[in-house]
Amino acid sequence: MTKGLIAAADLTFFTIGTIYIRCIITCITFWVKNKAFTIQRSKISVKIFGIYAARAFLTLLPQIAYTLATSSSNLSIAWVFLNMTSLYSVFFGSIS
């Protein structure tokens, strides 16, 4: 539970910290599975950099919303919508 996140700086650092922890766990899993962690050296175009920057920003938004939802006084209502995430993905996946 994340009770006590009042200041915007606390929320930001908690959110970024959570994403870094998830990244570290993913990198460790990737390394264990492939027994190597090599990155090819290549130039990244401005378009690709923009796509990754937009993806990073769009990753932060739901993480901040999740942190705010789980630390709010209306936690019981928030969990209903958080647990319906798979339903949303099935519904919106069938549209396209």
C-alpha positions in Angstrom: 0.0 0.0 0.0 1.2 3.5 -0.7 -0.4 5.6 2.0 1.3 8.9 2.7 2.3 10.0 -0.8 1.2 13.6 -0.4 3.8 15.7 -2.2 4.1 15.6 -6.0 7.9 14.9 -5.6 7.2 11.9 -3.5 4.7 10.6 -6.1 7.2 11.2 -8.9 10.1 9.5 -7.2 8.0 6.5 -6.1 6.6 6.1 -9.6 10.1 6.4 -11.3 11.5 4.0 -8.7 8.8 1.5 -9.3 9.6 1.6 -13.1 13.3 1.2 -12.5 12.7 -1.8 -10.2 10.6 -3.4 -12.9 13.3 -2.6 -15.5 16.0 -4.2 -13.4 13.9 -7.3 -12.8 13.2 -7.5 -16.6 16.9 -7.1 -17.4 17.9 -9.8 -14.9 15.3 -12.2 -16.4 16.5 -11.4 -19.9 20.1 -12.0 -19.0 19.4 -15.3 -17.2 17.3 -16.5 -20.2 19.8 -15.5 -22.9 23.1 -15.7 -20.8 24.1 -12.5 -22.4 23.1 -8.9 -22.5 24.6 -7.2 -25.5 23.3 -4.1 -27.2 24.2 -3.4 -30.8 25.7 0.0 -31.4 23.7 1.8 -34.0 22.5 5.4 -34.5 19.0 6.1 -33.4 17.0 8.4 -35.6 15.1 11.4 -34.3 11.8 9.7 -35.2 12.7 6.5 -33.2 13.9 8.6 -30.3 10.6 10.5 -30.3 8.7 7.2 -30.3 10.6 6.0 -27.3 10.2 9.3 -25.5 6.5 9.2 -26.1 6.3 5.6 -24.9 8.2 6.5 -21.7 5.8 9.3 -21.0 2.8 7.1 -21.7 4.3 4.5 -19.3 4.6 7.1 -16.5 0.9 8.2 -16.8 -0.7 4.8 -15.9 1.9 4.2 -13.2 1.1 7.6 -11.6 -2.6 6.9 -11.9 -2.2 3.5 -10.3 -0.2 4.9 -7.4 -2.8 7.6 -6.8 -5.7 5.1 -7.0 -4.1 2.7 -4.6 -3.3 5.5 -2.1 -6.7 7.2 -2.2 -9.5 7.0 0.3 -11.7 5.4 -2.4 -9.5 2.3 -2.7 -12.4 -0.1 -2.8 -13.8 1.6 -5.9 -10.4 1.9 -7.6 -9.7 -1.9 -7.3 -12.8 -2.7 -9.2 -11.5 -0.7 -12.2 -7.9 -1.9 -11.8 -9.0 -5.5 -11.8 -11.1 -4.9 -15.0 -7.9 -4.2 -17.0 -8.0 -7.5 -18.8 -11.6 -6.9 -19.8 -10.6 -3.5 -21.2 -7.8 -5.1 -23.3 -10.1 -7.8 -24.7 -12.8 -5.2 -25.5 -10.5 -2.7 -27.2 -8.5 -5.4 -28.9 -11.6 -6.6 -30.6 -12.4 -3.2 -32.0 -9.3 -2.9 -34.1 
